[in-house]
Amino acid sequence: NRFQVLQSRKADLLLSGDTHLVEREIKEPTTGVGFAFSTPFVYSGIKYLGDEDMVRCAEEEQRFDNCRQLKICVLANTTLSEIIARLFPSDFYTTMAPYEL
């Protein structure tokens, strides 16, 4: 786990797309310690990339008509995967393992 790598000092910094959550700043769940986050230089939200019609389906959270074919790929075990799981039934998305440090 990348936060355990930080805690053990095998690395000093992470350069990744980790979501800045108060929970991670105060007490990150896998290590029990807090970490400092830099000032963001890129602000991001959920962004869908793909076929124009399917992007519209995802943005509008539609699951009917042409949108029945929607399939979203998201990195597993991320904040984003948790959000997608709340927004869409499991047959509308698939997860893939993120690159581990």
Biopython code that builds the backbone (N, CA, C, O; Angstrom):
import numpy as np
from Bio.PDB.StructureBuilder import StructureBuilder

atoms = [
    (1, "ASN", "N", (0.844, -1.178, 0.000)),
    (1, "ASN", "CA", (0.000, 0.000, 0.000)),
    (1, "ASN", "C", (0.886, 1.238, 0.000)),
    (1, "ASN", "O", (1.861, 1.303, 0.749)),
    (2, "ARG", "N", (0.560, 2.210, -0.825)),
    (2, "ARG", "CA", (1.401, 3.389, -0.995)),
    (2, "ARG", "C", (1.507, 4.229, 0.270)),
    (2, "ARG", "O", (2.539, 4.863, 0.491)),
    (3, "PHE", "N", (0.475, 4.253, 1.107)),
    (3, "PHE", "CA", (0.560, 5.022, 2.347)),
    (3, "PHE", "C", (1.482, 4.338, 3.357)),
    (3, "PHE", "O", (2.153, 5.006, 4.144)),
    (4, "GLN", "N", (1.510, 3.024, 3.331)),
    (4, "GLN", "CA", (2.445, 2.301, 4.195)),
    (4, "GLN", "C", (3.883, 2.525, 3.748)),
    (4, "GLN", "O", (4.794, 2.567, 4.575)),
    (5, "VAL", "N", (4.088, 2.671, 2.435)),
    (5, "VAL", "CA", (5.425, 2.993, 1.912)),
    (5, "VAL", "C", (5.867, 4.350, 2.458)),
    (5, "VAL", "O", (7.024, 4.508, 2.850)),
    (6, "LEU", "N", (4.973, 5.317, 2.488)),
    (6, "LEU", "CA", (5.296, 6.630, 3.056)),
    (6, "LEU", "C", (5.596, 6.536, 4.543)),
    (6, "LEU", "O", (6.586, 7.085, 5.027)),
    (7, "GLN", "N", (4.734, 5.837, 5.257)),
    (7, "GLN", "CA", (4.907, 5.731, 6.702)),
    (7, "GLN", "C", (6.236, 5.072, 7.054)),
    (7, "GLN", "O", (6.888, 5.474, 8.018)),
    (8, "SER", "N", (6.641, 4.074, 6.290)),
    (8, "SER", "CA", (7.896, 3.358, 6.572)),
    (8, "SER", "C", (9.121, 4.122, 6.078)),
    (8, "SER", "O", (10.254, 3.705, 6.318)),
    (9, "ARG", "N", (8.895, 5.244, 5.384)),
    (9, "ARG", "CA", (9.949, 6.102, 4.842)),
    (9, "ARG", "C", (10.736, 5.445, 3.714)),
    (9, "ARG", "O", (11.877, 5.817, 3.443)),
    (10, "LYS", "N", (10.109, 4.452, 3.053)),
    (10, "LYS", "CA", (10.716, 3.901, 1.835)),
    (10, "LYS", "C", (10.608, 4.918, 0.709)),
    (10, "LYS", "O", (11.343, 4.845, -0.276)),
    (11, "ALA", "N", (9.690, 5.867, 0.858)),
    (11, "ALA", "CA", (9.547, 6.997, -0.054)),
    (11, "ALA", "C", (9.176, 8.204, 0.793)),
    (11, "ALA", "O", (8.561, 8.069, 1.851)),
    (12, "ASP", "N", (9.551, 9.373, 0.322)),
    (12, "ASP", "CA", (9.249, 10.597, 1.053)),
    (12, "ASP", "C", (7.984, 11.292, 0.565)),
    (12, "ASP", "O", (7.309, 11.975, 1.336)),
    (13, "LEU", "N", (7.662, 11.115, -0.722)),
    (13, "LEU", "CA", (6.500, 11.775, -1.302)),
    (13, "LEU", "C", (5.778, 10.842, -2.259)),
    (13, "LEU", "O", (6.388, 9.959, -2.862)),
    (14, "LEU", "N", (4.489, 11.042, -2.389)),
    (14, "LEU", "CA", (3.707, 10.382, -3.422)),
    (14, "LEU", "C", (3.333, 11.426, -4.459)),
    (14, "LEU", "O", (2.922, 12.534, -4.112)),
    (15, "LEU", "N", (3.470, 11.088, -5.687)),
    (15, "LEU", "CA", (2.981, 11.931, -6.769)),
    (15, "LEU", "C", (1.925, 11.103, -7.477)),
    (15, "LEU", "O", (2.228, 10.261, -8.323)),
    (16, "SER", "N", (0.686, 11.362, -7.111)),
    (16, "SER", "CA", (-0.376, 10.515, -7.634)),
    (16, "SER", "C", (-1.686, 11.277, -7.616)),
    (16, "SER", "O", (-1.742, 12.444, -7.229)),
    (17, "GLY", "N", (-2.709, 10.614, -8.030)),
    (17, "GLY", "CA", (-4.035, 11.209, -8.072)),
    (17, "GLY", "C", (-4.841, 10.942, -6.820)),
    (17, "GLY", "O", (-6.070, 10.906, -6.882)),
    (18, "ASP", "N", (-4.194, 10.754, -5.691)),
    (18, "ASP", "CA", (-4.937, 10.479, -4.469)),
    (18, "ASP", "C", (-5.801, 11.671, -4.077)),
    (18, "ASP", "O", (-5.362, 12.820, -4.111)),
    (19, "THR", "N", (-7.013, 11.373, -3.714)),
    (19, "THR", "CA", (-7.945, 12.407, -3.308)),
    (19, "THR", "C", (-7.540, 12.953, -1.946)),
    (19, "THR", "O", (-7.249, 12.196, -1.019)),
    (20, "HIS", "N", (-7.525, 14.279, -1.839)),
    (20, "HIS", "CA", (-7.195, 14.926, -0.567)),
    (20, "HIS", "C", (-8.437, 14.898, 0.313)),
    (20, "HIS", "O", (-9.362, 15.688, 0.125)),
    (21, "LEU", "N", (-8.448, 13.996, 1.259)),
    (21, "LEU", "CA", (-9.557, 13.860, 2.195)),
    (21, "LEU", "C", (-9.087, 14.246, 3.589)),
    (21, "LEU", "O", (-7.948, 13.966, 3.960)),
    (22, "VAL", "N", (-9.941, 14.877, 4.351)),
    (22, "VAL", "CA", (-9.595, 15.220, 5.730)),
    (22, "VAL", "C", (-9.187, 13.954, 6.478)),
    (22, "VAL", "O", (-8.261, 13.977, 7.290)),
    (23, "GLU", "N", (-9.872, 12.863, 6.207)),
    (23, "GLU", "CA", (-9.551, 11.581, 6.839)),
    (23, "GLU", "C", (-8.085, 11.211, 6.632)),
    (23, "GLU", "O", (-7.429, 10.755, 7.569)),
    (24, "ARG", "N", (-7.562, 11.401, 5.426)),
    (24, "ARG", "CA", (-6.161, 11.060, 5.143)),
    (24, "ARG", "C", (-5.190, 12.051, 5.764)),
    (24, "ARG", "O", (-4.034, 11.712, 6.016)),
    (25, "GLU", "N", (-5.644, 13.256, 6.008)),
    (25, "GLU", "CA", (-4.774, 14.255, 6.615)),
    (25, "GLU", "C", (-4.687, 14.043, 8.126)),
    (25, "GLU", "O", (-3.645, 14.292, 8.733)),
    (26, "ILE", "N", (-5.772, 13.588, 8.723)),
    (26, "ILE", "CA", (-5.809, 13.405, 10.172)),
    (26, "ILE", "C", (-5.389, 11.993, 10.573)),
    (26, "ILE", "O", (-4.522, 11.818, 11.430)),
    (27, "LYS", "N", (-6.005, 10.986, 9.951)),
    (27, "LYS", "CA", (-5.705, 9.590, 10.305)),
    (27, "LYS", "C", (-6.055, 8.718, 9.106)),
    (27, "LYS", "O", (-7.194, 8.274, 8.958)),
    (28, "GLU", "N", (-5.061, 8.479, 8.251)),
    (28, "GLU", "CA", (-5.278, 7.647, 7.064)),
    (28, "GLU", "C", (-5.589, 6.229, 7.536)),
    (28, "GLU", "O", (-4.858, 5.698, 8.373)),
    (29, "PRO", "N", (-6.652, 5.594, 7.026)),
    (29, "PRO", "CA", (-7.145, 4.328, 7.564)),
    (29, "PRO", "C", (-6.166, 3.156, 7.565)),
    (29, "PRO", "O", (-6.169, 2.377, 8.518)),
    (30, "THR", "N", (-5.339, 3.000, 6.549)),
    (30, "THR", "CA", (-4.474, 1.809, 6.487)),
    (30, "THR", "C", (-3.232, 1.920, 7.365)),
    (30, "THR", "O", (-2.612, 0.909, 7.695)),
    (31, "THR", "N", (-2.863, 3.158, 7.748)),
    (31, "THR", "CA", (-1.656, 3.336, 8.572)),
    (31, "THR", "C", (-1.965, 3.880, 9.961)),
    (31, "THR", "O", (-1.184, 3.693, 10.894)),
    (32, "GLY", "N", (-3.098, 4.548, 10.097)),
    (32, "GLY", "CA", (-3.449, 5.145, 11.379)),
    (32, "GLY", "C", (-2.749, 6.467, 11.647)),
    (32, "GLY", "O", (-2.867, 7.011, 12.745)),
    (33, "VAL", "N", (-2.021, 6.997, 10.667)),
    (33, "VAL", "CA", (-1.337, 8.283, 10.831)),
    (33, "VAL", "C", (-1.837, 9.264, 9.778)),
    (33, "VAL", "O", (-2.432, 8.871, 8.774)),
    (34, "GLY", "N", (-1.585, 10.539, 10.024)),
    (34, "GLY", "CA", (-1.980, 11.574, 9.074)),
    (34, "GLY", "C", (-0.828, 11.958, 8.167)),
    (34, "GLY", "O", (0.339, 11.784, 8.517)),
    (35, "PHE", "N", (-1.166, 12.483, 6.999)),
    (35, "PHE", "CA", (-0.163, 12.919, 6.034)),
    (35, "PHE", "C", (-0.488, 14.335, 5.576)),
    (35, "PHE", "O", (-1.654, 14.727, 5.521)),
    (36, "ALA", "N", (0.549, 15.096, 5.249)),
    (36, "ALA", "CA", (0.381, 16.451, 4.736)),
    (36, "ALA", "C", (0.209, 16.404, 3.223)),
    (36, "ALA", "O", (0.869, 15.624, 2.536)),
    (37, "PHE", "N", (-0.668, 17.233, 2.722)),
    (37, "PHE", "CA", (-0.909, 17.355, 1.286)),
    (37, "PHE", "C", (-0.425, 18.725, 0.835)),
    (37, "PHE", "O", (-0.599, 19.716, 1.543)),
    (38, "SER", "N", (0.182, 18.776, -0.340)),
    (38, "SER", "CA", (0.586, 20.058, -0.910)),
    (38, "SER", "C", (-0.646, 20.806, -1.404)),
    (38, "SER", "O", (-1.738, 20.244, -1.487)),
    (39, "THR", "N", (-0.458, 22.063, -1.726)),
    (39, "THR", "CA", (-1.518, 22.825, -2.375)),
    (39, "THR", "C", (-1.737, 22.226, -3.756)),
    (39, "THR", "O", (-0.776, 22.048, -4.504)),
    (40, "PRO", "N", (-2.964, 21.915, -4.108)),
    (40, "PRO", "CA", (-3.205, 21.310, -5.430)),
    (40, "PRO", "C", (-2.822, 22.253, -6.561)),
    (40, "PRO", "O", (-3.066, 23.457, -6.489)),
    (41, "PHE", "N", (-2.230, 21.705, -7.586)),
    (41, "PHE", "CA", (-1.952, 22.508, -8.770)),
    (41, "PHE", "C", (-2.859, 22.105, -9.907)),
    (41, "PHE", "O", (-2.847, 22.743, -10.960)),
    (42, "VAL", "N", (-3.646, 21.061, -9.722)),
    (42, "VAL", "CA", (-4.668, 20.646, -10.676)),
    (42, "VAL", "C", (-5.919, 20.319, -9.872)),
    (42, "VAL", "O", (-5.877, 19.509, -8.946)),
    (43, "TYR", "N", (-7.008, 20.938, -10.223)),
    (43, "TYR", "CA", (-8.277, 20.621, -9.568)),
    (43, "TYR", "C", (-9.044, 19.688, -10.479)),
    (43, "TYR", "O", (-9.113, 19.907, -11.688)),
    (44, "SER", "N", (-9.619, 18.653, -9.902)),
    (44, "SER", "CA", (-10.254, 17.647, -10.727)),
    (44, "SER", "C", (-11.555, 17.182, -10.097)),
    (44, "SER", "O", (-11.766, 17.291, -8.889)),
    (45, "GLY", "N", (-12.390, 16.678, -10.928)),
    (45, "GLY", "CA", (-13.613, 16.023, -10.507)),
    (45, "GLY", "C", (-13.723, 14.761, -11.334)),
    (45, "GLY", "O", (-12.752, 14.346, -11.967)),
    (46, "ILE", "N", (-14.878, 14.154, -11.337)),
    (46, "ILE", "CA", (-15.048, 12.966, -12.161)),
    (46, "ILE", "C", (-15.049, 13.403, -13.621)),
    (46, "ILE", "O", (-15.811, 14.283, -14.021)),
    (47, "LYS", "N", (-14.201, 12.786, -14.389)),
    (47, "LYS", "CA", (-14.128, 13.040, -15.824)),
    (47, "LYS", "C", (-14.277, 11.716, -16.538)),
    (47, "LYS", "O", (-13.594, 10.744, -16.217)),
    (48, "TYR", "N", (-15.173, 11.683, -17.507)),
    (48, "TYR", "CA", (-15.357, 10.481, -18.315)),
    (48, "TYR", "C", (-14.675, 10.699, -19.663)),
    (48, "TYR", "O", (-14.726, 11.794, -20.223)),
    (49, "LEU", "N", (-14.051, 9.669, -20.168)),
    (49, "LEU", "CA", (-13.358, 9.726, -21.446)),
    (49, "LEU", "C", (-13.833, 8.571, -22.291)),
    (49, "LEU", "O", (-13.793, 7.423, -21.849)),
    (50, "GLY", "N", (-14.285, 8.853, -23.507)),
    (50, "GLY", "CA", (-14.732, 7.780, -24.387)),
    (50, "GLY", "C", (-15.702, 8.283, -25.434)),
    (50, "GLY", "O", (-15.681, 9.457, -25.805)),
    (51, "ASP", "N", (-16.545, 7.394, -25.904)),
    (51, "ASP", "CA", (-17.552, 7.703, -26.903)),
    (51, "ASP", "C", (-18.463, 8.829, -26.401)),
    (51, "ASP", "O", (-18.909, 8.813, -25.254)),
    (52, "GLU", "N", (-18.730, 9.795, -27.264)),
    (52, "GLU", "CA", (-19.510, 10.979, -26.887)),
    (52, "GLU", "C", (-20.868, 10.621, -26.289)),
    (52, "GLU", "O", (-21.270, 11.207, -25.284)),
    (53, "ASP", "N", (-21.581, 9.667, -26.894)),
    (53, "ASP", "CA", (-22.892, 9.277, -26.373)),
    (53, "ASP", "C", (-22.777, 8.618, -25.002)),
    (53, "ASP", "O", (-23.609, 8.850, -24.125)),
    (54, "MET", "N", (-21.748, 7.799, -24.821)),
    (54, "MET", "CA", (-21.579, 7.120, -23.537)),
    (54, "MET", "C", (-21.124, 8.097, -22.446)),
    (54, "MET", "O", (-21.495, 7.939, -21.282)),
    (55, "VAL", "N", (-20.328, 9.097, -22.814)),
    (55, "VAL", "CA", (-19.947, 10.146, -21.857)),
    (55, "VAL", "C", (-21.202, 10.854, -21.362)),
    (55, "VAL", "O", (-21.351, 11.100, -20.165)),
    (56, "ARG", "N", (-22.101, 11.181, -22.282)),
    (56, "ARG", "CA", (-23.357, 11.830, -21.895)),
    (56, "ARG", "C", (-24.162, 10.934, -20.953)),
    (56, "ARG", "O", (-24.709, 11.405, -19.956)),
    (57, "CYS", "N", (-24.230, 9.643, -21.274)),
    (57, "CYS", "CA", (-24.958, 8.696, -20.415)),
    (57, "CYS", "C", (-24.398, 8.715, -18.994)),
    (57, "CYS", "O", (-25.152, 8.771, -18.022)),
    (58, "ALA", "N", (-23.063, 8.669, -18.883)),
    (58, "ALA", "CA", (-22.432, 8.646, -17.562)),
    (58, "ALA", "C", (-22.657, 9.965, -16.826)),
    (58, "ALA", "O", (-22.998, 9.968, -15.643)),
    (59, "GLU", "N", (-22.468, 11.080, -17.522)),
    (59, "GLU", "CA", (-22.653, 12.391, -16.884)),
    (59, "GLU", "C", (-24.074, 12.566, -16.372)),
    (59, "GLU", "O", (-24.293, 13.154, -15.313)),
    (60, "GLU", "N", (-25.030, 12.056, -17.124)),
    (60, "GLU", "CA", (-26.443, 12.197, -16.750)),
    (60, "GLU", "C", (-26.938, 11.011, -15.925)),
    (60, "GLU", "O", (-28.110, 10.948, -15.553)),
    (61, "GLU", "N", (-26.030, 10.069, -15.642)),
    (61, "GLU", "CA", (-26.343, 8.869, -14.857)),
    (61, "GLU", "C", (-27.556, 8.126, -15.418)),
    (61, "GLU", "O", (-28.405, 7.642, -14.670)),
    (62, "GLN", "N", (-27.621, 8.045, -16.743)),
    (62, "GLN", "CA", (-28.713, 7.339, -17.403)),
    (62, "GLN", "C", (-28.354, 5.865, -17.565)),
    (62, "GLN", "O", (-27.207, 5.512, -17.840)),
    (63, "ARG", "N", (-29.363, 5.017, -17.389)),
    (63, "ARG", "CA", (-29.145, 3.572, -17.490)),
    (63, "ARG", "C", (-30.198, 2.912, -18.372)),
    (63, "ARG", "O", (-30.453, 1.715, -18.237)),
    (64, "PHE", "N", (-30.806, 3.668, -19.263)),
    (64, "PHE", "CA", (-31.889, 3.142, -20.102)),
    (64, "PHE", "C", (-31.646, 3.524, -21.559)),
    (64, "PHE", "O", (-30.722, 4.275, -21.868)),
    (65, "ASP", "N", (-32.482, 3.001, -22.444)),
    (65, "ASP", "CA", (-32.363, 3.228, -23.890)),
    (65, "ASP", "C", (-30.946, 2.904, -24.357)),
    (65, "ASP", "O", (-30.425, 1.835, -24.038)),
    (66, "ASN", "N", (-30.312, 3.809, -25.107)),
    (66, "ASN", "CA", (-28.950, 3.559, -25.602)),
    (66, "ASN", "C", (-27.930, 3.418, -24.477)),
    (66, "ASN", "O", (-26.870, 2.820, -24.666)),
    (67, "CYS", "N", (-28.243, 3.956, -23.334)),
    (67, "CYS", "CA", (-27.314, 3.932, -22.203)),
    (67, "CYS", "C", (-27.259, 2.572, -21.505)),
    (67, "CYS", "O", (-26.425, 2.369, -20.623)),
    (68, "ARG", "N", (-28.127, 1.649, -21.882)),
    (68, "ARG", "CA", (-28.084, 0.293, -21.301)),
    (68, "ARG", "C", (-26.745, -0.379, -21.582)),
    (68, "ARG", "O", (-26.328, -1.262, -20.833)),
    (69, "GLN", "N", (-26.060, 0.034, -22.664)),
    (69, "GLN", "CA", (-24.787, -0.576, -23.062)),
    (69, "GLN", "C", (-23.583, 0.039, -22.352)),
    (69, "GLN", "O", (-22.454, -0.407, -22.559)),
    (70, "LEU", "N", (-23.807, 1.057, -21.519)),
    (70, "LEU", "CA", (-22.711, 1.755, -20.839)),
    (70, "LEU", "C", (-21.885, 0.801, -19.998)),
    (70, "LEU", "O", (-22.433, 0.011, -19.230)),
    (71, "LYS", "N", (-20.566, 0.871, -20.140)),
    (71, "LYS", "CA", (-19.642, 0.100, -19.307)),
    (71, "LYS", "C", (-18.488, 1.035, -18.947)),
    (71, "LYS", "O", (-17.792, 1.532, -19.833)),
    (72, "ILE", "N", (-18.285, 1.273, -17.667)),
    (72, "ILE", "CA", (-17.256, 2.190, -17.181)),
    (72, "ILE", "C", (-16.104, 1.373, -16.605)),
    (72, "ILE", "O", (-16.326, 0.406, -15.876)),
    (73, "CYS", "N", (-14.880, 1.761, -16.934)),
    (73, "CYS", "CA", (-13.687, 1.138, -16.354)),
    (73, "CYS", "C", (-13.091, 2.124, -15.352)),
    (73, "CYS", "O", (-12.854, 3.285, -15.687)),
    (74, "VAL", "N", (-12.851, 1.670, -14.138)),
    (74, "VAL", "CA", (-12.343, 2.539, -13.076)),
    (74, "VAL", "C", (-11.274, 1.780, -12.287)),
    (74, "VAL", "O", (-11.351, 0.559, -12.152)),
    (75, "LEU", "N", (-10.273, 2.505, -11.766)),
    (75, "LEU", "CA", (-9.238, 1.864, -10.961)),
    (75, "LEU", "C", (-9.847, 1.350, -9.662)),
    (75, "LEU", "O", (-10.590, 2.061, -8.986)),
    (76, "ALA", "N", (-9.522, 0.109, -9.325)),
    (76, "ALA", "CA", (-10.052, -0.528, -8.117)),
    (76, "ALA", "C", (-9.472, 0.114, -6.861)),
    (76, "ALA", "O", (-8.377, 0.675, -6.879)),
    (77, "ASN", "N", (-10.219, 0.020, -5.791)),
    (77, "ASN", "CA", (-9.766, 0.450, -4.465)),
    (77, "ASN", "C", (-9.350, 1.912, -4.425)),
    (77, "ASN", "O", (-8.365, 2.261, -3.775)),
    (78, "THR", "N", (-10.093, 2.766, -5.113)),
    (78, "THR", "CA", (-9.838, 4.196, -5.097)),
    (78, "THR", "C", (-11.094, 4.924, -4.661)),
    (78, "THR", "O", (-12.186, 4.357, -4.673)),
    (79, "THR", "N", (-10.938, 6.166, -4.281)),
    (79, "THR", "CA", (-12.102, 6.978, -3.940)),
    (79, "THR", "C", (-13.057, 7.035, -5.117)),
    (79, "THR", "O", (-14.275, 6.969, -4.947)),
    (80, "LEU", "N", (-12.499, 7.157, -6.306)),
    (80, "LEU", "CA", (-13.333, 7.221, -7.510)),
    (80, "LEU", "C", (-14.137, 5.931, -7.702)),
    (80, "LEU", "O", (-15.298, 5.988, -8.109)),
    (81, "SER", "N", (-13.542, 4.774, -7.416)),
    (81, "SER", "CA", (-14.287, 3.522, -7.568)),
    (81, "SER", "C", (-15.442, 3.450, -6.568)),
    (81, "SER", "O", (-16.495, 2.889, -6.871)),
    (82, "GLU", "N", (-15.245, 4.013, -5.390)),
    (82, "GLU", "CA", (-16.317, 4.047, -4.400)),
    (82, "GLU", "C", (-17.460, 4.953, -4.871)),
    (82, "GLU", "O", (-18.633, 4.634, -4.677)),
    (83, "ILE", "N", (-17.111, 6.079, -5.489)),
    (83, "ILE", "CA", (-18.134, 7.001, -6.004)),
    (83, "ILE", "C", (-18.920, 6.343, -7.132)),
    (83, "ILE", "O", (-20.149, 6.399, -7.149)),
    (84, "ILE", "N", (-18.209, 5.716, -8.079)),
    (84, "ILE", "CA", (-18.875, 5.053, -9.201)),
    (84, "ILE", "C", (-19.795, 3.945, -8.687)),
    (84, "ILE", "O", (-20.890, 3.753, -9.216)),
    (85, "ALA", "N", (-19.356, 3.219, -7.660)),
    (85, "ALA", "CA", (-20.185, 2.147, -7.089)),
    (85, "ALA", "C", (-21.471, 2.696, -6.478)),
    (85, "ALA", "O", (-22.490, 2.005, -6.461)),
    (86, "ARG", "N", (-21.435, 3.918, -5.981)),
    (86, "ARG", "CA", (-22.654, 4.533, -5.438)),
    (86, "ARG", "C", (-23.565, 5.051, -6.550)),
    (86, "ARG", "O", (-24.786, 5.090, -6.395)),
    (87, "LEU", "N", (-22.959, 5.450, -7.679)),
    (87, "LEU", "CA", (-23.744, 6.046, -8.764)),
    (87, "LEU", "C", (-24.351, 5.032, -9.724)),
    (87, "LEU", "O", (-25.408, 5.276, -10.305)),
    (88, "PHE", "N", (-23.671, 3.878, -9.892)),
    (88, "PHE", "CA", (-24.081, 2.918, -10.923)),
    (88, "PHE", "C", (-24.171, 1.503, -10.358)),
    (88, "PHE", "O", (-23.379, 1.134, -9.491)),
    (89, "PRO", "N", (-25.128, 0.709, -10.839)),
    (89, "PRO", "CA", (-25.171, -0.713, -10.480)),
    (89, "PRO", "C", (-23.893, -1.406, -10.974)),
    (89, "PRO", "O", (-23.261, -0.947, -11.925)),
    (90, "SER", "N", (-23.527, -2.496, -10.332)),
    (90, "SER", "CA", (-22.250, -3.165, -10.628)),
    (90, "SER", "C", (-22.122, -3.657, -12.068)),
    (90, "SER", "O", (-21.003, -3.805, -12.559)),
    (91, "ASP", "N", (-23.227, -3.913, -12.753)),
    (91, "ASP", "CA", (-23.102, -4.377, -14.137)),
    (91, "ASP", "C", (-22.805, -3.235, -15.118)),
    (91, "ASP", "O", (-22.669, -3.479, -16.317)),
    (92, "PHE", "N", (-22.703, -1.991, -14.626)),
    (92, "PHE", "CA", (-22.376, -0.853, -15.478)),
    (92, "PHE", "C", (-20.899, -0.456, -15.384)),
    (92, "PHE", "O", (-20.458, 0.437, -16.108)),
    (93, "TYR", "N", (-20.137, -1.100, -14.512)),
    (93, "TYR", "CA", (-18.730, -0.745, -14.412)),
    (93, "TYR", "C", (-17.879, -1.974, -14.119)),
    (93, "TYR", "O", (-18.364, -2.990, -13.621)),
    (94, "THR", "N", (-16.604, -1.850, -14.441)),
    (94, "THR", "CA", (-15.630, -2.870, -14.138)),
    (94, "THR", "C", (-14.421, -2.189, -13.512)),
    (94, "THR", "O", (-14.146, -1.028, -13.814)),
    (95, "THR", "N", (-13.703, -2.879, -12.658)),
    (95, "THR", "CA", (-12.532, -2.284, -12.032)),
    (95, "THR", "C", (-11.269, -2.967, -12.522)),
    (95, "THR", "O", (-11.290, -4.126, -12.936)),
    (96, "MET", "N", (-10.177, -2.235, -12.469)),
    (96, "MET", "CA", (-8.879, -2.802, -12.788)),
    (96, "MET", "C", (-7.914, -2.404, -11.679)),
    (96, "MET", "O", (-8.082, -1.363, -11.043)),
    (97, "ALA", "N", (-6.923, -3.221, -11.453)),
    (97, "ALA", "CA", (-5.968, -2.958, -10.382)),
    (97, "ALA", "C", (-5.107, -1.743, -10.704)),
    (97, "ALA", "O", (-4.579, -1.638, -11.811)),
    (98, "PRO", "N", (-4.960, -0.830, -9.759)),
    (98, "PRO", "CA", (-4.075, 0.312, -10.000)),
    (98, "PRO", "C", (-2.615, -0.105, -9.894)),
    (98, "PRO", "O", (-2.288, -1.115, -9.272)),
    (99, "TYR", "N", (-1.767, 0.667, -10.494)),
    (99, "TYR", "CA", (-0.336, 0.420, -10.392)),
    (99, "TYR", "C", (0.086, 0.608, -8.954)),
    (99, "TYR", "O", (-0.221, 1.639, -8.355)),
    (100, "GLU", "N", (0.769, -0.341, -8.392)),
    (100, "GLU", "CA", (1.230, -0.254, -6.993)),
    (100, "GLU", "C", (2.672, 0.185, -6.954)),
    (100, "GLU", "O", (3.482, -0.264, -7.764)),
    (101, "LEU", "N", (3.004, 1.054, -6.026)),
    (101, "LEU", "CA", (4.362, 1.542, -5.833)),
    (101, "LEU", "C", (5.256, 0.433, -5.342)),
    (101, "LEU", "O", (6.447, 0.654, -5.120)),
]
sb = StructureBuilder()
sb.init_structure("model")
sb.init_model(0)
sb.init_chain("A")
sb.init_seg("    ")
for serial, (resi, resn, name, xyz) in enumerate(atoms, 1):
    if name == "N":
        sb.init_residue(resn, " ", resi, " ")
    sb.init_atom(name, np.array(xyz, "f"), 0.0, 1.0, " ", f" {name:<3s}", serial, name[0])
structure = sb.get_structure()
